[in-house]
């Protein structure tokens, strides 16, 4: 589980400067990140080390991460984006 300070750092690191990525990552961080288990949270932090071009291709499902843990967190984010918001 992240401390408040770590969460803030991860929150700001999720702002990528590419609107399309921000629209995917920011709601996920705000609504879902703290609910993930420790392993998935660490996978998300590792995901943030990826290049924006990679993230964009993964979220558009043009490519898939070769790393299975990153592929798993990408799938969780994509599933979240498909979930209706109330």
DSSP file (Angstrom, degrees, kcal/mol; ACC not computed):
  #  RESIDUE AA STRUCTURE BP1 BP2  ACC     N-H-->O    O-->H-N    N-H-->O    O-->H-N    TCO  KAPPA ALPHA  PHI   PSI    X-CA   Y-CA   Z-CA
    1    1 A X              0   0    0      0, 0.0     2,-0.2     0, 0.0    33,-0.1   0.000 360.0 360.0 360.0 139.5    0.0    0.0    0.0
    2    2 A X        -     0   0    0      1,-0.1     2,-0.1     4,-0.1    36,-0.0  -0.557 360.0-126.8 -82.9 143.2    1.3    3.4   -0.9
    3    3 A X     >  -     0   0    0     -2,-0.2     4,-2.7     1,-0.1     5,-0.2  -0.366  35.8-102.2 -72.3 166.7    1.8    6.2    1.6
    4    4 A X  H  > S+     0   0    0      1,-0.2     4,-2.2     2,-0.2     5,-0.2   0.894 124.9  51.7 -59.4 -39.0    0.1    9.5    0.8
    5    5 A X  H  > S+     0   0    0      2,-0.2     4,-2.0     1,-0.2    -1,-0.2   0.921 110.8  46.6 -64.8 -44.9    3.4   10.9   -0.3
    6    6 A X  H  > S+     0   0    0      2,-0.2     4,-2.7     1,-0.2     5,-0.2   0.913 111.0  53.0 -63.6 -42.5    4.0    7.9   -2.7
    7    7 A X  H  X S+     0   0    0     -4,-2.7     4,-3.0     1,-0.2    -2,-0.2   0.920 108.4  49.9 -59.2 -44.3    0.5    8.1   -4.0
    8    8 A X  H  X S+     0   0    0     -4,-2.2     4,-2.3     2,-0.2    -1,-0.2   0.904 111.1  49.3 -61.7 -41.1    1.0   11.8   -4.8
    9    9 A X  H  X S+     0   0    0     -4,-2.0     4,-2.0     2,-0.2    -2,-0.2   0.924 114.0  45.0 -63.9 -44.4    4.2   11.1   -6.6
   10   10 A X  H  X S+     0   0    0     -4,-2.7     4,-1.3     2,-0.2    -2,-0.2   0.895 110.3  55.5 -66.8 -40.0    2.6    8.3   -8.6
   11   11 A X  H  < S+     0   0    0     -4,-3.0     3,-0.5    -5,-0.2     4,-0.4   0.939 111.9  42.4 -56.6 -49.2   -0.4   10.5   -9.4
   12   12 A X  H >< S+     0   0    0     -4,-2.3     3,-0.9     1,-0.2    -1,-0.2   0.833 110.4  56.0 -71.0 -31.5    1.8   13.2  -10.8
   13   13 A X  H 3< S+     0   0    0     -4,-2.0    -1,-0.2     1,-0.2    -2,-0.2   0.738  99.2  63.2 -69.7 -21.1    4.0   10.7  -12.7
   14   14 A X  T 3< S+     0   0    0     -4,-1.3     2,-0.9    -3,-0.5    -1,-0.2   0.657  79.8  91.5 -77.5 -15.9    0.7    9.4  -14.3
   15   15 A X    <   +     0   0    0     -3,-0.9     4,-0.1    -4,-0.4     7,-0.0  -0.724  55.8 176.1 -79.9 109.1    0.3   12.8  -16.0
   16   16 A X        -     0   0    0     -2,-0.9    -1,-0.2     2,-0.3     3,-0.1   0.637  41.5-119.3 -96.5 -16.0    2.1   12.2  -19.2
   17   17 A X  S    S+     0   0    0      1,-0.2     2,-0.6     2,-0.1     3,-0.1   0.405  86.9 103.6  88.8  -5.2    1.5   15.4  -21.2
   18   18 A X    >>  -     0   0    0      1,-0.1     4,-2.5    34,-0.0     3,-0.8  -0.962  68.2-146.0-110.4 116.0   -0.3   13.5  -23.9
   19   19 A X  H 3> S+     0   0    0     -2,-0.6     4,-2.5     1,-0.3     5,-0.2   0.857  96.1  55.7 -52.2 -42.9   -4.0   14.1  -23.5
   20   20 A X  H 3> S+     0   0    0      1,-0.2     4,-0.6     2,-0.2    -1,-0.3   0.891 111.6  43.5 -59.7 -40.5   -5.0   10.6  -24.7
   21   21 A X  H X> S+     0   0    0     -3,-0.8     4,-3.3     1,-0.2     3,-0.7   0.895 111.4  54.1 -71.8 -39.6   -2.8    9.0  -22.0
   22   22 A X  H 3X S+     0   0    0     -4,-2.5     4,-1.9     1,-0.2     5,-0.5   0.891 104.8  55.1 -60.1 -38.8   -4.0   11.4  -19.3
   23   23 A X  H 3< S+     0   0    0     -4,-2.5    -1,-0.2    -5,-0.2    -2,-0.2   0.715 117.0  37.1 -68.8 -20.3   -7.6   10.5  -20.1
   24   24 A X  H <X S+     0   0    0     -3,-0.7     4,-1.1    -4,-0.6    -2,-0.2   0.871 122.9  37.7 -92.6 -50.5   -6.8    6.8  -19.5
   25   25 A X  H  X S+     0   0    0     -4,-3.3     4,-2.7   -11,-0.2     5,-0.2   0.890 108.3  58.0 -76.0 -41.4   -4.3    6.9  -16.6
   26   26 A X  H  X S+     0   0    0     -4,-1.9     4,-2.6    -5,-0.3     5,-0.2   0.930 108.4  44.5 -63.2 -47.2   -5.6    9.7  -14.4
   27   27 A X  H  > S+     0   0    0     -5,-0.5     4,-2.6     1,-0.2     5,-0.3   0.898 113.2  53.5 -62.4 -36.1   -9.1    8.2  -13.8
   28   28 A X  H  X>S+     0   0    0     -4,-1.1     4,-2.6     2,-0.2     5,-1.6   0.938 111.8  44.1 -61.9 -46.4   -7.5    4.8  -13.2
   29   29 A X  H  <5S+     0   0    0     -4,-2.7     5,-0.5     3,-0.2     4,-0.2   0.926 116.2  47.4 -63.5 -44.6   -5.2    6.3  -10.6
   30   30 A X  H  <5S+     0   0    0     -4,-2.6    -2,-0.2    -5,-0.2    -1,-0.2   0.873 127.3  23.2 -66.0 -38.0   -7.9    8.3   -8.9
   31   31 A X  H  <5S+     0   0    0     -4,-2.6    -2,-0.2    -5,-0.2    -3,-0.2   0.662 134.4  19.2-106.1 -18.5  -10.5    5.5   -8.8
   32   32 A X  T >X5S+     0   0    0     -4,-2.6     3,-1.7    -5,-0.3     4,-0.8   0.721  92.7  84.1-127.4 -30.9   -8.7    2.2   -8.9
   33   33 A X  G >4<S+     0   0    0     -5,-1.6     3,-1.2     1,-0.3    -4,-0.1   0.862  93.2  50.6 -53.7 -45.9   -5.0    2.3   -7.9
   34   34 A X  G 34 S+     0   0    0     -5,-0.5    -1,-0.3     1,-0.3    -2,-0.1   0.705 105.7  58.6 -67.8 -18.4   -5.4    2.1   -4.2
   35   35 A X  G <4 S+     0   0    0     -3,-1.7    -1,-0.3     2,-0.0    -2,-0.2   0.649  86.4  98.2 -83.9 -15.8   -7.7   -0.9   -4.5
   36   36 A X  S << S-     0   0    0     -3,-1.2     2,-0.0    -4,-0.8    -3,-0.0  -0.309  82.2-105.7 -70.7 154.6   -5.1   -3.0   -6.3
   37   37 A X     >  -     0   0    0      1,-0.1     4,-2.4   -36,-0.0     5,-0.2  -0.315  40.2 -97.3 -72.2 167.5   -3.0   -5.6   -4.5
   38   38 A X  H  > S+     0   0    0      1,-0.2     4,-2.2     2,-0.2     5,-0.2   0.862 123.0  52.4 -56.8 -40.1    0.6   -4.7   -3.8
   39   39 A X  H  > S+     0   0    0      1,-0.2     4,-2.1     2,-0.2    -1,-0.2   0.923 110.7  46.3 -64.6 -44.5    1.9   -6.6   -6.8
   40   40 A X  H  > S+     0   0    0      2,-0.2     4,-2.1     1,-0.2    -1,-0.2   0.866 110.2  54.7 -66.8 -35.7   -0.4   -4.9   -9.2
   41   41 A X  H  X S+     0   0    0     -4,-2.4     4,-2.0     2,-0.2    -1,-0.2   0.917 109.1  47.4 -62.6 -42.0    0.4   -1.5   -7.7
   42   42 A X  H  X S+     0   0    0     -4,-2.2     4,-2.3     1,-0.2    -2,-0.2   0.866 108.5  54.9 -67.5 -35.2    4.1   -2.2   -8.3
   43   43 A X  H  X S+     0   0    0     -4,-2.1     4,-2.2     2,-0.2    -1,-0.2   0.897 106.9  51.6 -62.2 -39.2    3.3   -3.3  -11.8
   44   44 A X  H  X S+     0   0    0     -4,-2.1     4,-1.6     2,-0.2    -2,-0.2   0.924 107.9  50.8 -63.2 -44.0    1.6    0.1  -12.3
   45   45 A X  H  < S+     0   0    0     -4,-2.0     4,-0.4     1,-0.2    -2,-0.2   0.911 111.4  48.5 -60.1 -42.2    4.7    1.9  -11.1
   46   46 A X  H >< S+     0   0    0     -4,-2.3     3,-1.5     1,-0.2     4,-0.3   0.872 105.1  59.6 -64.3 -36.6    6.8   -0.1  -13.5
   47   47 A X  H >< S+     0   0    0     -4,-2.2     3,-2.0     1,-0.3    -1,-0.2   0.872  95.5  62.7 -58.4 -37.3    4.4    0.7  -16.3
   48   48 A X  T 3< S+     0   0    0     -4,-1.6    -1,-0.3     1,-0.3    -2,-0.2   0.670  91.5  66.4 -64.7 -15.9    5.1    4.4  -15.7
   49   49 A X  T <  S+     0   0    0     -3,-1.5    -1,-0.3    -4,-0.4    -2,-0.2   0.590  84.2 100.0 -78.7 -10.3    8.7    3.8  -16.7
   50   50 A X  S <  S-     0   0    0     -3,-2.0     2,-0.1    -4,-0.3    -3,-0.0  -0.332  83.8 -99.8 -75.4 157.2    7.5    3.0  -20.2
   51   51 A X     >  -     0   0    0      1,-0.1     4,-2.4    -2,-0.1     3,-0.3  -0.442  27.7-119.3 -73.3 149.7    7.7    5.5  -23.1
   52   52 A X  H  > S+     0   0    0      1,-0.2     4,-2.9     2,-0.2     5,-0.2   0.876 114.2  56.9 -57.8 -38.7    4.5    7.4  -24.0
   53   53 A X  H  > S+     0   0    0      2,-0.2     4,-2.0     1,-0.2    -1,-0.2   0.881 108.2  47.5 -62.8 -37.4    4.6    5.9  -27.5
   54   54 A X  H  > S+     0   0    0     -3,-0.3     4,-2.6     2,-0.2    -2,-0.2   0.948 112.4  48.6 -65.8 -48.9    4.6    2.4  -26.0
   55   55 A X  H  X S+     0   0    0     -4,-2.4     4,-2.9     1,-0.2     5,-0.2   0.915 110.7  51.4 -57.4 -44.5    1.7    3.2  -23.6
   56   56 A X  H  X S+     0   0    0     -4,-2.9     4,-1.7     1,-0.2    -1,-0.2   0.922 111.2  46.9 -60.6 -45.7   -0.3    4.7  -26.5
   57   57 A X  H  <>S+     0   0    0     -4,-2.0     5,-2.5    -5,-0.2     6,-1.3   0.890 113.7  49.0 -63.8 -39.7    0.2    1.6  -28.7
   58   58 A X  H ><5S+     0   0    0     -4,-2.6     3,-0.9     3,-0.2    -2,-0.2   0.923 111.9  47.0 -66.7 -44.3   -0.7   -0.7  -25.8
   59   59 A X  H 3<5S+     0   0    0     -4,-2.9    -1,-0.2     1,-0.3    -2,-0.2   0.773 112.3  49.5 -73.4 -24.2   -3.9    1.2  -24.8
   60   60 A X  T 3<5S-     0   0    0     -4,-1.7    -1,-0.3    -5,-0.2    -2,-0.2   0.484 112.7-125.7 -84.5  -3.3   -5.0    1.4  -28.4
   61   61 A X  T < 5S+     0   0    0     -3,-0.9    -3,-0.2    -4,-0.3    -2,-0.1   0.785  75.9 125.3  61.2  32.0   -4.3   -2.4  -28.5
   62   62 A X  S   <S+     0   0    0     -5,-2.5     2,-0.3    -6,-0.2    -4,-0.2   0.739  81.3  13.0 -82.2 -27.2   -2.1   -2.0  -31.5
   63   63 A X  S    S-     0   0    0     -6,-1.3     2,-0.4    -9,-0.1    -2,-0.2  -0.877  71.1-137.8-139.4 169.9    0.7   -3.8  -29.6
   64   64 A X        -     0   0    0     -2,-0.3     7,-0.1    -3,-0.1    -6,-0.1  -0.997  31.3-104.8-132.6 137.8    0.9   -5.8  -26.4
   65   65 A X        -     0   0    0     -2,-0.4     6,-0.1     1,-0.2     9,-0.0  -0.330  18.9-144.3 -58.6 141.1    3.7   -5.6  -23.7
   66   66 A X  S    S+     0   0    0      4,-0.0     2,-0.5     5,-0.0    -1,-0.2   0.775  83.1  84.5 -76.7 -26.3    6.1   -8.5  -23.9
   67   67 A X  S  > S-     0   0    0      1,-0.1     4,-2.5     2,-0.0     5,-0.2  -0.669  76.2-146.9 -77.1 122.1    6.5   -8.4  -20.1
   68   68 A X  H  > S+     0   0    0     -2,-0.5     4,-2.0     1,-0.2    -1,-0.1   0.837  95.8  52.4 -64.5 -34.2    3.6  -10.4  -18.7
   69   69 A X  H  > S+     0   0    0      2,-0.2     4,-2.0     1,-0.2    -1,-0.2   0.918 111.9  45.8 -67.6 -41.9    3.2   -8.3  -15.6
   70   70 A X  H  > S+     0   0    0      1,-0.2     4,-2.4     2,-0.2    -2,-0.2   0.897 110.7  53.7 -66.7 -38.2    3.0   -5.1  -17.6
   71   71 A X  H  X S+     0   0    0     -4,-2.5     4,-2.2     1,-0.2    -1,-0.2   0.893 107.7  52.7 -60.5 -38.6    0.5   -6.8  -20.0
   72   72 A X  H  X S+     0   0    0     -4,-2.0     4,-2.0     2,-0.2    -2,-0.2   0.916 110.5  44.3 -64.5 -44.5   -1.6   -7.7  -16.9
   73   73 A X  H  X S+     0   0    0     -4,-2.0     4,-2.4     2,-0.2    -1,-0.2   0.866 111.3  54.4 -71.7 -33.7   -1.8   -4.1  -15.6
   74   74 A X  H  X S+     0   0    0     -4,-2.4     4,-2.7     2,-0.2    -1,-0.2   0.924 108.5  50.0 -61.4 -42.9   -2.5   -2.8  -19.1
   75   75 A X  H  X S+     0   0    0     -4,-2.2     4,-2.6     1,-0.2    -2,-0.2   0.898 109.7  50.6 -62.3 -40.7   -5.4   -5.3  -19.3
   76   76 A X  H  X S+     0   0    0     -4,-2.0     4,-2.1     2,-0.2    -1,-0.2   0.908 111.7  47.5 -63.7 -40.8   -6.7   -4.1  -15.9
   77   77 A X  H  X S+     0   0    0     -4,-2.4     4,-2.2     2,-0.2    -2,-0.2   0.923 112.3  49.2 -66.1 -44.1   -6.5   -0.4  -17.1
   78   78 A X  H  X S+     0   0    0     -4,-2.7     4,-1.3     1,-0.2    -2,-0.2   0.904 110.6  50.5 -62.3 -41.0   -8.3   -1.3  -20.4
   79   79 A X  H  X S+     0   0    0     -4,-2.6     4,-0.6     1,-0.2     3,-0.3   0.900 109.5  51.8 -62.4 -40.2  -11.0   -3.2  -18.4
   80   80 A X  H >< S+     0   0    0     -4,-2.1     3,-1.1     1,-0.2    -2,-0.2   0.906 106.4  53.1 -62.0 -42.1  -11.4   -0.1  -16.2
   81   81 A X  H 3< S+     0   0    0     -4,-2.2    -1,-0.2     1,-0.3    -2,-0.2   0.782 108.1  51.5 -66.7 -25.5  -11.8    2.2  -19.2
   82   82 A X  H 3< S+     0   0    0     -4,-1.3     2,-0.4    -3,-0.3    -1,-0.3   0.577  88.1 100.0 -85.8 -10.1  -14.6   -0.1  -20.5
   83   83 A X  S << S-     0   0    0     -3,-1.1     2,-0.0    -4,-0.6    -3,-0.0  -0.632  83.1-114.1 -79.8 127.8  -16.5    0.0  -17.2
   84   84 A X        -     0   0    0     -2,-0.4     2,-0.4     1,-0.1    -1,-0.1  -0.358  28.4-133.4 -60.8 137.7  -19.4    2.4  -17.2
   85   85 A X              0   0    0      1,-0.1    -1,-0.1    -4,-0.1    -4,-0.0  -0.774 360.0 360.0 -94.2 137.0  -18.9    5.3  -14.8
   86   86 A X              0   0    0     -2,-0.4    -1,-0.1     0, 0.0    -2,-0.0   0.386 360.0 360.0-112.0 360.0  -21.7    6.3  -12.5
